[in-house]
Amino acid sequence: MRLDDIDLGDPALFRRGFPHEAFSVLRRDAPIWWHPAPGRLHPPVKGFWVLSRYDDIEAANRDTELFTAFEGPSLQSPEEMRGTMMVSMDGPAHTRLRKLISAGFTPRMIARLEDQTRRWAVSIVEAALERGTCEFVSDVAYQLPMHMIADIVGIPVEDRAWLFSKTNDFLQCSDPESSIPVSEVQAIQVEMFQYAQKLGEQKRKHPQDDVWTILQTVEVETDDGERSGLSQIELDLFFLLLTIAGSETTRNAISLGLLALLEHPDQLASLRRDPTQMSSATEEILRWSSPVAYFRRTASRDTEMRGVPIQAGDSVTLWYPSGNRDEQIFDAPFRFDIARSPNYQQAFGGGGPHFCLGANLARREISILFEELLARTDDIALVGDVTYSVQGLANPIVVSAKELPVRLQSR
């Protein structure tokens, strides 16, 4: 592959998973690369910079004054969403919103999450074992993070099938091969906002020990000494962020983590023999899967990286799966190694104020799911083709596992 062959706006490039070959070329030949405006995209996308090396990604991720998030996390973020979500805020506005949302995660609630995660993991794995053959992405990997988010927010069990379906439709409709038209995105978003508002009304009338109850009334002190709470639009958008981004990323990590273990049977056997490796295995799964493909930033002033001039107003994209395969950082980066150490993977954003708020929860979900899965199975085998959903540049996830048919043999 040559530089001229690379078009990150082409869904075909991602149809078999993340195109590591293309980014190997970029890291070698053009670590700071100007991508011309991709064709065939609606809304259209202007040209943008691609950062593919670990150190550059981390530097841009941490310097939020020079590389701002205001324009939104993706190259196709709608104008009306700019500066409205935590992922599209910087400075005091971002700090205020992060403090408010963090206040919802009380110590007692955090302490409950471990037991809840394990209970869900056991029931999900047992249900899959009863079927024998299952579609791992939807039957297992998706179920755990969605139920955990639903528990944290306080979503009634009877509402979850509907909400899970809407969340999945929202994610799938940007794929050109999806049966759900992209025109449905806004309608689904409105339905989810309406549900979040209805749920908030219920929590205010009948408070419970959950995040959504707390967030209805929580206040924090801002830098100017004023008390501030969450507005309705901030609540709506956080609900959307939590249910979609919080579920899809962990689902993808779990799905691609299982695929990596199946494709590297020596590593799977090692983990079965010594489950104490689960912590390091989880970090390697995160490095290997890198479920968020990129975030978009905007240069606030003229600057340069590696001697390449970047102008104020230019879009700059940070490609985390490429950073996680950087040959200058990781020894044998294309080797899946559950004992890899050190393993400073960038799956959660490479540090800085935008470091993923749910990183620790995601780690525990991945670890616990695989602990329970491996403890209850003697054998796991692929029984069909692995397929991918390509969300494209409109979604920072870009590509995710769609189907992973497996046969589970219980102990």
WOGI-V111743 format. One record per helix or strand of 3 or more residues. SS is the DSSP state (hx for helix, st for strand). FROM is the first residue (numbers start at 1). TO is the last residue. If there is no record, write none. Layout:
ss: {SS:SS}
from: {FROM:FROM}
to: {TO:TO}
//
This chain:
ss: {hx:hx:hx:st:st:hx:hx:hx:hx:hx:st:hx:hx:hx:hx:st:st:hx:hx:hx:st:st:st:st:hx:hx:st:st:hx:st:st}
from: {3:11:20:32:48:54:79:86:91:107:133:136:157:182:211:219:227:232:265:275:294:303:308:315:320:359:377:387:392:399:405}
to: {5:14:29:35:51:62:81:88:103:131:135:153:172:205:217:221:229:263:273:289:299:305:310:319:323:376:382:390:394:403:410}
//
